[in-house]
């Protein structure tokens, strides 16, 4: 994550993964030397002027820190008497101490996924790590096929509860001083270890699933929330990639509110305008929406015998 140029792989009915050609994924077409991001345009990070030594597996000397797999981040001593008493991390985060001997018993960074396309090179997943509260990364991509609605997910591991926001850049993404519109938030729970990855859904202010409308060339921004002055808000997550799943919504109806709901074959769903229309079907009818994430009905009205639902 965290790059301005990203490859978008898509086929009908399948999720869209953003990240195959961005920070975190080696691409032989760029010669293996990704272009360094520009502070205030592509990224914003407190690490830009003083990147952490040894935390630039993908982009050397870049302020956005990347790790091949999830690195150990222990910086002190284990409790006396423990199996790893006396263990400390070296500057490049290769453990040096009890349990790991360089050249004899190499340290294997935790990683739960190896993509088939990188299997021959044994290249593990790259993740964005050591982000500070207020840091952000932009993602620019061409979304083909006209306007489409998506549910957004962030694949992330965490060592504490934290919130990230997803925004759309509404001004020129090649210039500093960009304006943005917030699309929703990823509420990341404490997953105990950064190597415990989950897909966290993007939610709106009401707690329902946010629906992201993607079309043409767009720039999305992931921002780490929190208080920059609070040290405990730093370095809590390992971000892997964004996943966009088509927001397919169906309507169910019933003659009683207590149950018996089934998909209504008479419903016409317009995903572009997020409008559902239904013909009259008796004096009383109750409706609810069905999707992979909870979707909120924004309004419902009846005119000329036609029921119109907005979501």
Secondary structure by P-SEA (a helix, b strand, c coil): ccccbbbbbbcccbbbbccccccccccccccccccccccccccccccccccccccccccccccccccccccccccccccccccccccccccccccccccccccccccccccccccccccccccccccccccccccbbbbbbbbcccbbbbbbbbbccccccbbbbbbbbcccccccbbbbbbccccccccccccccccbbbbbcccccbbbbbbccbbbbbbbbbcccccccccccbbbcbbbbccbbbbbbbbccccccccccccccccccccbbbbcccccbbbbbcccccccccccccccccbbbbcc
